[in-house]
Amino acid sequence: MEPKLNRCWRKSRIAARLLLKKERKPWNDRDRQLAKQLAHDDGVTNRLIQQAINHLKARANGYRIMERAA
């Protein structure tokens, strides 16, 4: 069974996806609205967003950072 993700971590991963998307192409109105909501959320911190970016980039390169120990 997969561990349940923390709500702040989930929101930070969404923010990280938005930032990575902004590097590739401009945001649409929905992206801007969501980014504004996440920016005002106290649980979404710069540290969590950076960890999420690192996690997403590592997965894109074939690495599994959060793999459970067997």
Secondary structure as a PSIPRED ss2 file (coil, helix, strand):
# PSIPRED VFORMAT (PSIPRED V4.0)

   1 M C   1.000  0.000  0.000
   2 E C   1.000  0.000  0.000
   3 P C   1.000  0.000  0.000
   4 K C   1.000  0.000  0.000
   5 L C   1.000  0.000  0.000
   6 N C   1.000  0.000  0.000
   7 R H   0.000  1.000  0.000
   8 C H   0.000  1.000  0.000
   9 W H   0.000  1.000  0.000
  10 R H   0.000  1.000  0.000
  11 K H   0.000  1.000  0.000
  12 S H   0.000  1.000  0.000
  13 R H   0.000  1.000  0.000
  14 I H   0.000  1.000  0.000
  15 A H   0.000  1.000  0.000
  16 A H   0.000  1.000  0.000
  17 R H   0.000  1.000  0.000
  18 L H   0.000  1.000  0.000
  19 L H   0.000  1.000  0.000
  20 L H   0.000  1.000  0.000
  21 K H   0.000  1.000  0.000
  22 K H   0.000  1.000  0.000
  23 E H   0.000  1.000  0.000
  24 R H   0.000  1.000  0.000
  25 K C   1.000  0.000  0.000
  26 P C   1.000  0.000  0.000
  27 W C   1.000  0.000  0.000
  28 N C   1.000  0.000  0.000
  29 D H   0.000  1.000  0.000
  30 R H   0.000  1.000  0.000
  31 D H   0.000  1.000  0.000
  32 R H   0.000  1.000  0.000
  33 Q H   0.000  1.000  0.000
  34 L H   0.000  1.000  0.000
  35 A H   0.000  1.000  0.000
  36 K H   0.000  1.000  0.000
  37 Q H   0.000  1.000  0.000
  38 L H   0.000  1.000  0.000
  39 A H   0.000  1.000  0.000
  40 H C   1.000  0.000  0.000
  41 D C   1.000  0.000  0.000
  42 D C   1.000  0.000  0.000
  43 G C   1.000  0.000  0.000
  44 V C   1.000  0.000  0.000
  45 T C   1.000  0.000  0.000
  46 N H   0.000  1.000  0.000
  47 R H   0.000  1.000  0.000
  48 L H   0.000  1.000  0.000
  49 I H   0.000  1.000  0.000
  50 Q H   0.000  1.000  0.000
  51 Q H   0.000  1.000  0.000
  52 A H   0.000  1.000  0.000
  53 I H   0.000  1.000  0.000
  54 N H   0.000  1.000  0.000
  55 H H   0.000  1.000  0.000
  56 L H   0.000  1.000  0.000
  57 K H   0.000  1.000  0.000
  58 A H   0.000  1.000  0.000
  59 R H   0.000  1.000  0.000
  60 A H   0.000  1.000  0.000
  61 N C   1.000  0.000  0.000
  62 G C   1.000  0.000  0.000
  63 Y C   1.000  0.000  0.000
  64 R C   1.000  0.000  0.000
  65 I C   1.000  0.000  0.000
  66 M C   1.000  0.000  0.000
  67 E C   1.000  0.000  0.000
  68 R C   1.000  0.000  0.000
  69 A C   1.000  0.000  0.000
  70 A C   1.000  0.000  0.000
